[in-house]
Amino acid sequence: MRQRLDEFLAAQQDRGAISADLAMVLTQLACACARISKIVAMGGIADGLGSAGQQNVQQEEQKKLDLITNEVLLQTFADSPIVAGVASEEMETIEPSSAPAKAKADAYLLLFDPLDGSSNIDVNVSVGTIFSVLPSPAAGRVLLEADFLQPGVNQVAAGYAVYGPQSMLVLTVRTGVVGFTLNPDDGVWLQTHEAILIPHETREFAINMSNMRHWASPVRRYIEGCIAGKNGHRDKDFNMRWVASMVADVHRVLMRGGVFLYPWDARDPTRPGKLRLMYEANPMALLVEQAGGKATNGRHRILEIAPGALHERVAVVLGSTEEVDEISAHHERHVD
Ligand code: P6P
């Protein structure tokens, strides 16, 4: 009999790995993701496709489903006594809970990208919800945006729901990485993956090759080595994948290994990368490290980056340790 998510969370609570409040937050998150899975699956039937006709704080076109899914998560935690506030890719600033700030110090902060990869939604490619849970430092006082600016090592839980051929919830509470598959008949998340581990070696890289001429030389040299395969210094041939939906690409890395890169590029030299630190890179980096992989910005561990702003971007290199180390070596050899 497969374990349900609530049974997994109760077991983690019994072993002292998580608090009852954190178990409740993750249960509510999973319920919201099950609702989002149904909404996404309806696509054009419920008039959910297409543009919302407005931009988000990133100056990116918002899809209708970006707003719909953001609202599902907002409503879930709007008056939560245990989530002091939330932050979202789709909102300029934080949304404090309407419940009074807990006097005790065990409230949480929730950050999410409600529908990552939404540019794919209109062409029916897998998308997902990415979430990160931090401890709230605002016990008994008004919550501030600065309270969210914590390094990724502070995360007490992180994960994503990927809405693909199956809807899966992949989660860590810092005791390894586990996977649950949604039973669409009853909305129950059943454990289908225990102790997900990323192989240290891989032959598969994921990057948007159309940006090649814009990359810094360490990244270009690394990818040239992969493309050269057995004819070059790597002595093995590589395969390439790029879904252009981070949740789908990272899920593949967690399921079978690989290395995922979204590096800095010269299209906008002032931007360190395209992906956001707080609610894309940090949760994925915790999952990857908990699964035995590595996650850097090309040089430094993502989880140790001190955030300066809620929506700041970062270069991302994550996955099988051998490849992440190879990319770091290229950066060390290249003095900018
Ligand atoms: P590009 C989706 O828009 C996203 O934020 C990530 O999910 C994905 O990895 C990346 O952007 C794709 O970017 O430039 O290849 O379209």
py3Dmol code that shows the C-alpha trace and the ligand (Angstrom):
import py3Dmol

protein = """\
ATOM      1  CA  MET A   1       0.000   0.000   0.000  1.00  0.00           C
ATOM      2  CA  ARG A   2       1.545   3.320  -1.012  1.00  0.00           C
ATOM      3  CA  GLN A   3       2.113   5.919   1.734  1.00  0.00           C
ATOM      4  CA  ARG A   4       0.003   9.077   1.504  1.00  0.00           C
ATOM      5  CA  LEU A   5       1.637  12.501   1.908  1.00  0.00           C
ATOM      6  CA  ASP A   6      -0.044  13.074   5.270  1.00  0.00           C
ATOM      7  CA  GLU A   7       1.340   9.749   6.526  1.00  0.00           C
ATOM      8  CA  PHE A   8       4.841  10.720   5.340  1.00  0.00           C
ATOM      9  CA  LEU A   9       4.580  14.089   7.085  1.00  0.00           C
ATOM     10  CA  ALA A  10       3.287  12.484  10.290  1.00  0.00           C
ATOM     11  CA  ALA A  11       6.259  10.086  10.263  1.00  0.00           C
ATOM     12  CA  GLN A  12       8.687  13.014   9.777  1.00  0.00           C
ATOM     13  CA  GLN A  13       6.978  14.782  12.677  1.00  0.00           C
ATOM     14  CA  ASP A  14       7.214  11.655  14.869  1.00  0.00           C
ATOM     15  CA  ARG A  15      10.965  11.433  14.224  1.00  0.00           C
ATOM     16  CA  GLY A  16      11.322  15.099  15.141  1.00  0.00           C
ATOM     17  CA  ALA A  17      12.383  16.184  11.642  1.00  0.00           C
ATOM     18  CA  ILE A  18       9.553  18.727  11.278  1.00  0.00           C
ATOM     19  CA  SER A  19       7.086  20.557  13.511  1.00  0.00           C
ATOM     20  CA  ALA A  20       3.324  19.998  13.455  1.00  0.00           C
ATOM     21  CA  ASP A  21       2.986  23.512  12.017  1.00  0.00           C
ATOM     22  CA  LEU A  22       5.372  22.774   9.142  1.00  0.00           C
ATOM     23  CA  ALA A  23       3.499  19.537   8.443  1.00  0.00           C
ATOM     24  CA  MET A  24       0.315  21.615   8.234  1.00  0.00           C
ATOM     25  CA  VAL A  25       1.905  24.163   5.855  1.00  0.00           C
ATOM     26  CA  LEU A  26       3.080  21.408   3.526  1.00  0.00           C
ATOM     27  CA  THR A  27      -0.305  19.676   3.664  1.00  0.00           C
ATOM     28  CA  GLN A  28      -2.015  22.933   2.676  1.00  0.00           C
ATOM     29  CA  LEU A  29       0.539  23.497  -0.093  1.00  0.00           C
ATOM     30  CA  ALA A  30      -0.049  20.009  -1.490  1.00  0.00           C
ATOM     31  CA  CYS A  31      -3.798  20.607  -1.442  1.00  0.00           C
ATOM     32  CA  ALA A  32      -3.346  23.869  -3.346  1.00  0.00           C
ATOM     33  CA  CYS A  33      -1.109  22.123  -5.905  1.00  0.00           C
ATOM     34  CA  ALA A  34      -3.753  19.423  -6.398  1.00  0.00           C
ATOM     35  CA  ARG A  35      -6.256  22.202  -7.145  1.00  0.00           C
ATOM     36  CA  ILE A  36      -3.796  23.868  -9.545  1.00  0.00           C
ATOM     37  CA  SER A  37      -3.241  20.516 -11.281  1.00  0.00           C
ATOM     38  CA  LYS A  38      -6.971  20.311 -12.051  1.00  0.00           C
ATOM     39  CA  ILE A  39      -7.098  23.946 -13.232  1.00  0.00           C
ATOM     40  CA  VAL A  40      -4.058  23.488 -15.511  1.00  0.00           C
ATOM     41  CA  ALA A  41      -5.500  20.244 -16.903  1.00  0.00           C
ATOM     42  CA  MET A  42      -8.643  22.109 -17.983  1.00  0.00           C
ATOM     43  CA  GLY A  43      -6.530  24.452 -20.183  1.00  0.00           C
ATOM     44  CA  GLY A  44      -8.591  26.049 -22.909  1.00  0.00           C
ATOM     45  CA  ILE A  45     -11.835  24.427 -21.776  1.00  0.00           C
ATOM     46  CA  ALA A  46     -12.023  26.814 -18.811  1.00  0.00           C
ATOM     47  CA  ASP A  47     -10.697  29.731 -20.872  1.00  0.00           C
ATOM     48  CA  GLY A  48      -7.469  29.480 -18.860  1.00  0.00           C
ATOM     49  CA  LEU A  49      -5.073  29.851 -21.751  1.00  0.00           C
ATOM     50  CA  GLY A  50      -3.572  32.964 -23.251  1.00  0.00           C
ATOM     51  CA  SER A  51      -2.316  36.268 -21.940  1.00  0.00           C
ATOM     52  CA  ALA A  52      -3.755  38.147 -18.993  1.00  0.00           C
ATOM     53  CA  GLY A  53      -2.980  41.342 -20.919  1.00  0.00           C
ATOM     54  CA  GLN A  54      -0.621  42.676 -18.236  1.00  0.00           C
ATOM     55  CA  GLN A  55       2.990  42.363 -17.025  1.00  0.00           C
ATOM     56  CA  ASN A  56       4.378  41.205 -13.672  1.00  0.00           C
ATOM     57  CA  VAL A  57       7.082  42.857 -11.624  1.00  0.00           C
ATOM     58  CA  GLN A  58       9.638  41.197 -13.896  1.00  0.00           C
ATOM     59  CA  GLN A  59       8.159  43.060 -16.876  1.00  0.00           C
ATOM     60  CA  GLU A  60       7.141  39.689 -18.264  1.00  0.00           C
ATOM     61  CA  GLU A  61       3.772  39.023 -19.872  1.00  0.00           C
ATOM     62  CA  GLN A  62       1.439  37.365 -17.357  1.00  0.00           C
ATOM     63  CA  LYS A  63      -0.648  34.451 -18.541  1.00  0.00           C
ATOM     64  CA  LYS A  64      -4.184  34.052 -17.219  1.00  0.00           C
ATOM     65  CA  LEU A  65      -3.070  30.911 -15.412  1.00  0.00           C
ATOM     66  CA  ASP A  66      -0.204  32.795 -13.707  1.00  0.00           C
ATOM     67  CA  LEU A  67      -2.801  34.972 -11.986  1.00  0.00           C
ATOM     68  CA  ILE A  68      -5.303  32.175 -11.333  1.00  0.00           C
ATOM     69  CA  THR A  69      -2.706  29.908  -9.724  1.00  0.00           C
ATOM     70  CA  ASN A  70      -1.207  32.779  -7.727  1.00  0.00           C
ATOM     71  CA  GLU A  71      -4.681  33.475  -6.327  1.00  0.00           C
ATOM     72  CA  VAL A  72      -5.141  29.817  -5.300  1.00  0.00           C
ATOM     73  CA  LEU A  73      -1.968  29.982  -3.215  1.00  0.00           C
ATOM     74  CA  LEU A  74      -2.776  33.432  -1.792  1.00  0.00           C
ATOM     75  CA  GLN A  75      -6.236  32.283  -0.680  1.00  0.00           C
ATOM     76  CA  THR A  76      -4.772  29.143   0.923  1.00  0.00           C
ATOM     77  CA  PHE A  77      -2.538  31.135   3.284  1.00  0.00           C
ATOM     78  CA  ALA A  78      -4.299  34.543   3.467  1.00  0.00           C
ATOM     79  CA  ASP A  79      -5.322  34.164   7.126  1.00  0.00           C
ATOM     80  CA  SER A  80      -2.847  31.492   8.148  1.00  0.00           C
ATOM     81  CA  PRO A  81      -1.710  31.648  11.792  1.00  0.00           C
ATOM     82  CA  ILE A  82       1.444  29.660  10.916  1.00  0.00           C
ATOM     83  CA  VAL A  83       2.527  31.302   7.666  1.00  0.00           C
ATOM     84  CA  ALA A  84       3.367  34.886   8.628  1.00  0.00           C
ATOM     85  CA  GLY A  85       3.410  35.949   4.982  1.00  0.00           C
ATOM     86  CA  VAL A  86       4.051  34.935   1.405  1.00  0.00           C
ATOM     87  CA  ALA A  87       6.105  36.200  -1.538  1.00  0.00           C
ATOM     88  CA  SER A  88       5.423  35.356  -5.174  1.00  0.00           C
ATOM     89  CA  GLU A  89       7.066  35.853  -8.544  1.00  0.00           C
ATOM     90  CA  GLU A  90       3.731  37.392  -9.596  1.00  0.00           C
ATOM     91  CA  MET A  91       3.622  40.033  -6.841  1.00  0.00           C
ATOM     92  CA  GLU A  92       5.868  43.086  -6.369  1.00  0.00           C
ATOM     93  CA  THR A  93       6.092  42.753  -2.612  1.00  0.00           C
ATOM     94  CA  ILE A  94       5.148  40.416   0.227  1.00  0.00           C
ATOM     95  CA  GLU A  95       1.603  39.588   1.385  1.00  0.00           C
ATOM     96  CA  PRO A  96       1.483  39.324   5.207  1.00  0.00           C
ATOM     97  CA  SER A  97      -1.076  36.956   6.738  1.00  0.00           C
ATOM     98  CA  SER A  98      -4.189  38.651   8.157  1.00  0.00           C
ATOM     99  CA  ALA A  99      -3.762  36.557  11.302  1.00  0.00           C
ATOM    100  CA  PRO A 100      -1.897  38.247  14.183  1.00  0.00           C
ATOM    101  CA  ALA A 101       1.851  37.636  14.226  1.00  0.00           C
ATOM    102  CA  LYS A 102       2.555  34.582  16.360  1.00  0.00           C
ATOM    103  CA  ALA A 103       4.127  35.403  19.683  1.00  0.00           C
ATOM    104  CA  LYS A 104       6.137  32.178  19.388  1.00  0.00           C
ATOM    105  CA  ALA A 105       9.046  32.038  16.950  1.00  0.00           C
ATOM    106  CA  ASP A 106       7.870  29.025  14.965  1.00  0.00           C
ATOM    107  CA  ALA A 107       5.939  30.692  12.177  1.00  0.00           C
ATOM    108  CA  TYR A 108       7.047  30.327   8.562  1.00  0.00           C
ATOM    109  CA  LEU A 109       7.520  32.382   5.413  1.00  0.00           C
ATOM    110  CA  LEU A 110       6.403  30.913   2.091  1.00  0.00           C
ATOM    111  CA  LEU A 111       7.836  31.913  -1.288  1.00  0.00           C
ATOM    112  CA  PHE A 112       6.636  30.537  -4.596  1.00  0.00           C
ATOM    113  CA  ASP A 113       6.589  30.721  -8.339  1.00  0.00           C
ATOM    114  CA  PRO A 114       2.957  29.726  -8.801  1.00  0.00           C
ATOM    115  CA  LEU A 115       3.272  28.519 -12.377  1.00  0.00           C
ATOM    116  CA  ASP A 116       6.836  28.245 -13.583  1.00  0.00           C
ATOM    117  CA  GLY A 117       7.268  27.782 -17.317  1.00  0.00           C
ATOM    118  CA  SER A 118       3.900  29.355 -18.053  1.00  0.00           C
ATOM    119  CA  SER A 119       5.146  30.429 -21.490  1.00  0.00           C
ATOM    120  CA  ASN A 120       4.742  26.711 -22.290  1.00  0.00           C
ATOM    121  CA  ILE A 121       1.177  26.465 -21.026  1.00  0.00           C
ATOM    122  CA  ASP A 122      -0.392  27.491 -24.353  1.00  0.00           C
ATOM    123  CA  VAL A 123       1.446  24.657 -26.132  1.00  0.00           C
ATOM    124  CA  ASN A 124       0.633  21.982 -23.542  1.00  0.00           C
ATOM    125  CA  VAL A 125       4.165  21.431 -22.215  1.00  0.00           C
ATOM    126  CA  SER A 126       4.775  20.533 -18.546  1.00  0.00           C
ATOM    127  CA  VAL A 127       4.729  23.447 -16.095  1.00  0.00           C
ATOM    128  CA  GLY A 128       4.943  23.563 -12.330  1.00  0.00           C
ATOM    129  CA  THR A 129       4.708  25.292  -8.959  1.00  0.00           C
ATOM    130  CA  ILE A 130       7.976  25.874  -7.074  1.00  0.00           C
ATOM    131  CA  PHE A 131       7.945  26.606  -3.331  1.00  0.00           C
ATOM    132  CA  SER A 132      10.381  27.481  -0.555  1.00  0.00           C
ATOM    133  CA  VAL A 133       9.704  27.593   3.201  1.00  0.00           C
ATOM    134  CA  LEU A 134      11.808  29.759   5.520  1.00  0.00           C
ATOM    135  CA  PRO A 135      11.565  30.361   9.276  1.00  0.00           C
ATOM    136  CA  SER A 136       9.901  33.664  10.127  1.00  0.00           C
ATOM    137  CA  PRO A 137      12.092  35.991  12.235  1.00  0.00           C
ATOM    138  CA  ALA A 138       9.119  38.326  12.834  1.00  0.00           C
ATOM    139  CA  ALA A 139       7.697  36.706  15.969  1.00  0.00           C
ATOM    140  CA  GLY A 140       5.231  39.130  17.564  1.00  0.00           C
ATOM    141  CA  ARG A 141       5.984  42.057  15.244  1.00  0.00           C
ATOM    142  CA  VAL A 142       5.003  43.420  11.824  1.00  0.00           C
ATOM    143  CA  LEU A 143       6.429  41.347   8.979  1.00  0.00           C
ATOM    144  CA  LEU A 144       8.892  43.124   6.668  1.00  0.00           C
ATOM    145  CA  GLU A 145      10.090  42.262   3.164  1.00  0.00           C
ATOM    146  CA  ALA A 146      13.612  42.160   4.592  1.00  0.00           C
ATOM    147  CA  ASP A 147      12.530  39.173   6.732  1.00  0.00           C
ATOM    148  CA  PHE A 148      12.365  37.115   3.522  1.00  0.00           C
ATOM    149  CA  LEU A 149      15.944  37.964   2.475  1.00  0.00           C
ATOM    150  CA  GLN A 150      17.527  34.855   3.991  1.00  0.00           C
ATOM    151  CA  PRO A 151      20.142  32.602   2.339  1.00  0.00           C
ATOM    152  CA  GLY A 152      18.899  29.316   0.932  1.00  0.00           C
ATOM    153  CA  VAL A 153      20.638  27.326   3.671  1.00  0.00           C
ATOM    154  CA  ASN A 154      17.885  28.588   5.995  1.00  0.00           C
ATOM    155  CA  GLN A 155      15.117  26.759   4.114  1.00  0.00           C
ATOM    156  CA  VAL A 156      13.271  24.240   6.296  1.00  0.00           C
ATOM    157  CA  ALA A 157      11.461  22.736   3.314  1.00  0.00           C
ATOM    158  CA  ALA A 158      11.387  23.141  -0.466  1.00  0.00           C
ATOM    159  CA  GLY A 159       9.864  21.453  -3.469  1.00  0.00           C
ATOM    160  CA  TYR A 160       7.805  21.647  -6.596  1.00  0.00           C
ATOM    161  CA  ALA A 161       4.709  20.221  -8.191  1.00  0.00           C
ATOM    162  CA  VAL A 162       5.184  19.348 -11.864  1.00  0.00           C
ATOM    163  CA  TYR A 163       1.989  19.191 -13.955  1.00  0.00           C
ATOM    164  CA  GLY A 164       2.896  16.783 -16.755  1.00  0.00           C
ATOM    165  CA  PRO A 165       1.688  13.360 -17.950  1.00  0.00           C
ATOM    166  CA  GLN A 166       1.452  12.749 -14.196  1.00  0.00           C
ATOM    167  CA  SER A 167       1.237  15.459 -11.578  1.00  0.00           C
ATOM    168  CA  MET A 168       4.076  14.885  -9.124  1.00  0.00           C
ATOM    169  CA  LEU A 169       5.054  16.589  -5.877  1.00  0.00           C
ATOM    170  CA  VAL A 170       8.806  16.429  -5.176  1.00  0.00           C
ATOM    171  CA  LEU A 171       9.703  17.549  -1.678  1.00  0.00           C
ATOM    172  CA  THR A 172      12.486  17.823   0.875  1.00  0.00           C
ATOM    173  CA  VAL A 173      12.259  18.599   4.587  1.00  0.00           C
ATOM    174  CA  ARG A 174      16.063  18.232   4.770  1.00  0.00           C
ATOM    175  CA  THR A 175      15.868  14.439   5.265  1.00  0.00           C
ATOM    176  CA  GLY A 176      16.424  13.566   1.601  1.00  0.00           C
ATOM    177  CA  VAL A 177      14.109  13.953  -1.404  1.00  0.00           C
ATOM    178  CA  VAL A 178      10.816  12.122  -1.884  1.00  0.00           C
ATOM    179  CA  GLY A 179       8.234  12.072  -4.668  1.00  0.00           C
ATOM    180  CA  PHE A 180       4.453  11.768  -4.643  1.00  0.00           C
ATOM    181  CA  THR A 181       2.118  11.193  -7.590  1.00  0.00           C
ATOM    182  CA  LEU A 182      -1.368  12.700  -7.627  1.00  0.00           C
ATOM    183  CA  ASN A 183      -4.259  10.295  -8.005  1.00  0.00           C
ATOM    184  CA  PRO A 184      -6.569  12.435 -10.175  1.00  0.00           C
ATOM    185  CA  ASP A 185      -9.563  10.348  -9.103  1.00  0.00           C
ATOM    186  CA  ASP A 186      -9.442  11.427  -5.452  1.00  0.00           C
ATOM    187  CA  GLY A 187      -6.826  14.218  -5.273  1.00  0.00           C
ATOM    188  CA  VAL A 188      -4.578  12.190  -2.940  1.00  0.00           C
ATOM    189  CA  TRP A 189      -0.762  12.431  -3.244  1.00  0.00           C
ATOM    190  CA  LEU A 190       0.688   8.888  -3.006  1.00  0.00           C
ATOM    191  CA  GLN A 191       4.403   8.273  -2.474  1.00  0.00           C
ATOM    192  CA  THR A 192       5.971   6.797  -5.610  1.00  0.00           C
ATOM    193  CA  HIS A 193       9.631   7.783  -5.102  1.00  0.00           C
ATOM    194  CA  GLU A 194      11.730   7.231  -1.964  1.00  0.00           C
ATOM    195  CA  ALA A 195      15.228   8.666  -1.465  1.00  0.00           C
ATOM    196  CA  ILE A 196      15.611  10.291  -4.908  1.00  0.00           C
ATOM    197  CA  LEU A 197      19.347  10.452  -5.725  1.00  0.00           C
ATOM    198  CA  ILE A 198      21.127  12.164  -8.632  1.00  0.00           C
ATOM    199  CA  PRO A 199      23.891  10.016 -10.256  1.00  0.00           C
ATOM    200  CA  HIS A 200      27.287  11.734  -9.881  1.00  0.00           C
ATOM    201  CA  GLU A 201      28.062  11.170 -13.578  1.00  0.00           C
ATOM    202  CA  THR A 202      25.910  12.040 -16.589  1.00  0.00           C
ATOM    203  CA  ARG A 203      25.943  12.346 -20.360  1.00  0.00           C
ATOM    204  CA  GLU A 204      23.062  14.837 -20.567  1.00  0.00           C
ATOM    205  CA  PHE A 205      23.194  18.643 -20.416  1.00  0.00           C
ATOM    206  CA  ALA A 206      20.328  21.133 -20.520  1.00  0.00           C
ATOM    207  CA  ILE A 207      20.835  24.697 -21.732  1.00  0.00           C
ATOM    208  CA  ASN A 208      19.215  27.086 -24.233  1.00  0.00           C
ATOM    209  CA  MET A 209      21.774  26.734 -27.047  1.00  0.00           C
ATOM    210  CA  SER A 210      20.375  29.721 -28.959  1.00  0.00           C
ATOM    211  CA  ASN A 211      22.190  31.963 -26.455  1.00  0.00           C
ATOM    212  CA  MET A 212      25.632  30.433 -27.138  1.00  0.00           C
ATOM    213  CA  ARG A 213      27.174  33.539 -28.690  1.00  0.00           C
ATOM    214  CA  HIS A 214      26.187  35.544 -25.593  1.00  0.00           C
ATOM    215  CA  TRP A 215      27.753  33.250 -22.953  1.00  0.00           C
ATOM    216  CA  ALA A 216      30.945  33.964 -21.012  1.00  0.00           C
ATOM    217  CA  SER A 217      33.884  31.846 -22.188  1.00  0.00           C
ATOM    218  CA  PRO A 218      33.889  29.301 -19.289  1.00  0.00           C
ATOM    219  CA  VAL A 219      30.334  28.210 -20.148  1.00  0.00           C
ATOM    220  CA  ARG A 220      31.048  28.252 -23.880  1.00  0.00           C
ATOM    221  CA  ARG A 221      34.184  26.112 -23.392  1.00  0.00           C
ATOM    222  CA  TYR A 222      32.275  23.639 -21.215  1.00  0.00           C
ATOM    223  CA  ILE A 223      29.452  23.214 -23.754  1.00  0.00           C
ATOM    224  CA  GLU A 224      31.971  22.963 -26.636  1.00  0.00           C
ATOM    225  CA  GLY A 225      33.564  20.091 -24.696  1.00  0.00           C
ATOM    226  CA  CYS A 226      30.200  18.340 -24.378  1.00  0.00           C
ATOM    227  CA  ILE A 227      29.466  18.801 -28.102  1.00  0.00           C
ATOM    228  CA  ALA A 228      32.949  17.506 -29.034  1.00  0.00           C
ATOM    229  CA  GLY A 229      32.130  14.334 -27.096  1.00  0.00           C
ATOM    230  CA  LYS A 230      34.542  11.422 -27.720  1.00  0.00           C
ATOM    231  CA  ASN A 231      36.412  13.569 -30.255  1.00  0.00           C
ATOM    232  CA  GLY A 232      37.342  15.998 -27.495  1.00  0.00           C
ATOM    233  CA  HIS A 233      38.832  15.845 -23.993  1.00  0.00           C
ATOM    234  CA  ARG A 234      35.648  14.496 -22.365  1.00  0.00           C
ATOM    235  CA  ASP A 235      36.036  11.005 -23.889  1.00  0.00           C
ATOM    236  CA  LYS A 236      32.267  10.494 -23.911  1.00  0.00           C
ATOM    237  CA  ASP A 237      29.393  11.692 -26.063  1.00  0.00           C
ATOM    238  CA  PHE A 238      26.649  13.857 -24.566  1.00  0.00           C
ATOM    239  CA  ASN A 239      22.927  14.272 -25.224  1.00  0.00           C
ATOM    240  CA  MET A 240      21.035  17.566 -24.899  1.00  0.00           C
ATOM    241  CA  ARG A 241      17.579  18.380 -23.584  1.00  0.00           C
ATOM    242  CA  TRP A 242      15.865  21.791 -23.115  1.00  0.00           C
ATOM    243  CA  VAL A 243      12.169  21.916 -22.169  1.00  0.00           C
ATOM    244  CA  ALA A 244      12.382  25.631 -21.240  1.00  0.00           C
ATOM    245  CA  SER A 245      10.341  24.872 -18.140  1.00  0.00           C
ATOM    246  CA  MET A 246      12.706  24.782 -15.153  1.00  0.00           C
ATOM    247  CA  VAL A 247      10.474  22.413 -13.188  1.00  0.00           C
ATOM    248  CA  ALA A 248      10.441  19.893 -16.059  1.00  0.00           C
ATOM    249  CA  ASP A 249      14.184  20.167 -16.713  1.00  0.00           C
ATOM    250  CA  VAL A 250      15.121  19.889 -13.025  1.00  0.00           C
ATOM    251  CA  HIS A 251      12.670  17.001 -12.545  1.00  0.00           C
ATOM    252  CA  ARG A 252      14.486  15.095 -15.302  1.00  0.00           C
ATOM    253  CA  VAL A 253      17.823  15.785 -13.567  1.00  0.00           C
ATOM    254  CA  LEU A 254      16.419  14.433 -10.276  1.00  0.00           C
ATOM    255  CA  MET A 255      14.955  11.371 -12.001  1.00  0.00           C
ATOM    256  CA  ARG A 256      17.950  10.333 -14.155  1.00  0.00           C
ATOM    257  CA  GLY A 257      20.828  12.771 -13.616  1.00  0.00           C
ATOM    258  CA  GLY A 258      22.102  15.522 -15.884  1.00  0.00           C
ATOM    259  CA  VAL A 259      23.286  19.084 -15.594  1.00  0.00           C
ATOM    260  CA  PHE A 260      21.048  22.138 -16.023  1.00  0.00           C
ATOM    261  CA  LEU A 261      22.483  25.556 -16.847  1.00  0.00           C
ATOM    262  CA  TYR A 262      20.962  28.990 -17.110  1.00  0.00           C
ATOM    263  CA  PRO A 263      24.148  31.109 -17.029  1.00  0.00           C
ATOM    264  CA  TRP A 264      24.812  34.832 -17.190  1.00  0.00           C
ATOM    265  CA  ASP A 265      24.777  36.095 -20.776  1.00  0.00           C
ATOM    266  CA  ALA A 266      25.657  39.333 -22.535  1.00  0.00           C
ATOM    267  CA  ARG A 267      22.110  40.045 -23.725  1.00  0.00           C
ATOM    268  CA  ASP A 268      21.673  42.002 -20.498  1.00  0.00           C
ATOM    269  CA  PRO A 269      25.122  42.227 -18.851  1.00  0.00           C
ATOM    270  CA  THR A 270      23.643  43.869 -15.723  1.00  0.00           C
ATOM    271  CA  ARG A 271      21.610  40.719 -14.982  1.00  0.00           C
ATOM    272  CA  PRO A 272      23.486  37.861 -13.222  1.00  0.00           C
ATOM    273  CA  GLY A 273      21.075  35.391 -14.835  1.00  0.00           C
ATOM    274  CA  LYS A 274      17.427  34.909 -15.822  1.00  0.00           C
ATOM    275  CA  LEU A 275      16.213  32.710 -12.951  1.00  0.00           C
ATOM    276  CA  ARG A 276      15.170  34.104  -9.574  1.00  0.00           C
ATOM    277  CA  LEU A 277      17.148  33.274  -6.469  1.00  0.00           C
ATOM    278  CA  MET A 278      14.486  33.209  -3.761  1.00  0.00           C
ATOM    279  CA  TYR A 279      11.721  31.101  -5.306  1.00  0.00           C
ATOM    280  CA  GLU A 280      13.350  29.232  -8.188  1.00  0.00           C
ATOM    281  CA  ALA A 281      17.094  28.703  -7.619  1.00  0.00           C
ATOM    282  CA  ASN A 282      17.086  28.280  -3.824  1.00  0.00           C
ATOM    283  CA  PRO A 283      14.321  25.631  -3.592  1.00  0.00           C
ATOM    284  CA  MET A 284      15.760  23.719  -6.548  1.00  0.00           C
ATOM    285  CA  ALA A 285      19.267  23.972  -5.077  1.00  0.00           C
ATOM    286  CA  LEU A 286      18.107  22.495  -1.755  1.00  0.00           C
ATOM    287  CA  LEU A 287      16.371  19.620  -3.547  1.00  0.00           C
ATOM    288  CA  VAL A 288      19.431  18.938  -5.706  1.00  0.00           C
ATOM    289  CA  GLU A 289      21.864  18.990  -2.768  1.00  0.00           C
ATOM    290  CA  GLN A 290      19.552  16.799  -0.684  1.00  0.00           C
ATOM    291  CA  ALA A 291      19.583  14.365  -3.635  1.00  0.00           C
ATOM    292  CA  GLY A 292      23.394  14.230  -3.676  1.00  0.00           C
ATOM    293  CA  GLY A 293      23.947  16.778  -6.451  1.00  0.00           C
ATOM    294  CA  LYS A 294      25.397  20.303  -6.489  1.00  0.00           C
ATOM    295  CA  ALA A 295      23.980  23.751  -7.298  1.00  0.00           C
ATOM    296  CA  THR A 296      26.129  26.820  -7.984  1.00  0.00           C
ATOM    297  CA  ASN A 297      26.031  30.098  -9.870  1.00  0.00           C
ATOM    298  CA  GLY A 298      29.017  28.780 -11.820  1.00  0.00           C
ATOM    299  CA  ARG A 299      31.435  29.584  -9.030  1.00  0.00           C
ATOM    300  CA  HIS A 300      29.689  29.625  -5.656  1.00  0.00           C
ATOM    301  CA  ARG A 301      27.110  27.457  -3.850  1.00  0.00           C
ATOM    302  CA  ILE A 302      23.668  28.960  -4.510  1.00  0.00           C
ATOM    303  CA  LEU A 303      22.403  28.186  -1.001  1.00  0.00           C
ATOM    304  CA  GLU A 304      25.068  30.452   0.535  1.00  0.00           C
ATOM    305  CA  ILE A 305      24.250  33.539  -1.569  1.00  0.00           C
ATOM    306  CA  ALA A 306      23.089  36.418   0.656  1.00  0.00           C
ATOM    307  CA  PRO A 307      19.988  37.883  -1.042  1.00  0.00           C
ATOM    308  CA  GLY A 308      19.871  41.648  -1.632  1.00  0.00           C
ATOM    309  CA  ALA A 309      16.374  41.842  -3.118  1.00  0.00           C
ATOM    310  CA  LEU A 310      13.229  39.719  -3.193  1.00  0.00           C
ATOM    311  CA  HIS A 311      13.207  39.247  -6.963  1.00  0.00           C
ATOM    312  CA  GLU A 312      16.923  39.173  -7.604  1.00  0.00           C
ATOM    313  CA  ARG A 313      18.173  36.900 -10.352  1.00  0.00           C
ATOM    314  CA  VAL A 314      21.061  34.446 -10.331  1.00  0.00           C
ATOM    315  CA  ALA A 315      23.000  32.261 -12.741  1.00  0.00           C
ATOM    316  CA  VAL A 316      22.188  28.578 -12.189  1.00  0.00           C
ATOM    317  CA  VAL A 317      24.283  25.442 -12.705  1.00  0.00           C
ATOM    318  CA  LEU A 318      22.846  22.352 -10.984  1.00  0.00           C
ATOM    319  CA  GLY A 319      22.765  18.564 -11.158  1.00  0.00           C
ATOM    320  CA  SER A 320      25.300  15.729 -11.298  1.00  0.00           C
ATOM    321  CA  THR A 321      28.346  16.648  -9.214  1.00  0.00           C
ATOM    322  CA  GLU A 322      30.923  15.642 -11.835  1.00  0.00           C
ATOM    323  CA  GLU A 323      29.545  18.146 -14.357  1.00  0.00           C
ATOM    324  CA  VAL A 324      28.933  20.956 -11.857  1.00  0.00           C
ATOM    325  CA  ASP A 325      32.552  20.537 -10.725  1.00  0.00           C
ATOM    326  CA  GLU A 326      33.762  20.571 -14.382  1.00  0.00           C
ATOM    327  CA  ILE A 327      31.928  23.859 -14.948  1.00  0.00           C
ATOM    328  CA  SER A 328      33.378  25.341 -11.744  1.00  0.00           C
ATOM    329  CA  ALA A 329      36.855  24.321 -12.960  1.00  0.00           C
ATOM    330  CA  HIS A 330      36.279  26.199 -16.226  1.00  0.00           C
ATOM    331  CA  HIS A 331      35.357  29.301 -14.221  1.00  0.00           C
ATOM    332  CA  GLU A 332      38.399  28.950 -11.956  1.00  0.00           C
ATOM    333  CA  ARG A 333      40.709  28.635 -14.968  1.00  0.00           C
ATOM    334  CA  HIS A 334      39.160  31.752 -16.543  1.00  0.00           C
ATOM    335  CA  VAL A 335      40.032  34.945 -14.686  1.00  0.00           C
ATOM    336  CA  ASP A 336      37.559  37.600 -15.898  1.00  0.00           C
TER     337      ASP A 336
END
"""
ligand_1 = """\
16
P6P
P 14.292 30.520 -22.102
C 10.379 29.841 -17.829
O 10.002 31.066 -18.430
C 11.719 30.053 -17.149
O 11.609 31.022 -16.155
C 12.227 28.729 -16.593
O 11.191 27.896 -16.187
C 13.011 28.142 -17.758
O 14.077 27.299 -17.356
C 13.546 29.384 -18.466
O 12.679 30.469 -18.116
C 13.537 29.214 -19.970
O 14.131 30.383 -20.508
O 15.158 31.765 -22.265
O 14.985 29.267 -22.607
O 12.903 30.665 -22.663
"""
view = py3Dmol.view(width=600, height=400)
view.addModel(protein, "pdb")
view.setStyle({"model": 0}, {"cartoon": {"style": "trace"}})
view.addModel(ligand_1, "xyz")
view.setStyle({"model": 1}, {"stick": {}})
view.zoomTo()
view.show()
